[in-house]
């Protein structure tokens, strides 16, 4: 029981540490409120957690923006090296994930 509690605590510390490292690097990049909302959701899910990765449709659902606005915001996050395209998906099925390293 104690080992399980320790494992949970260590996992929580790792999540907080990863988020802190991400924001330390990304804080100097201009991010609007919609982008921030999506980034927080992705970070909360963790490195392996956002099911199906981020899509334009999911971005629109989270932020209540149009497809064109979602495209602009996602492209901006790609250019700022905050998001990356997930390999194996292109065109209308393109998916994105947080770029945890290389900011």
Helices and strands as residue ranges (DSSP letters): H 2-26, H 33-45, H 56-63, H 67-79, E 83-85, G 91-93, E 96-98
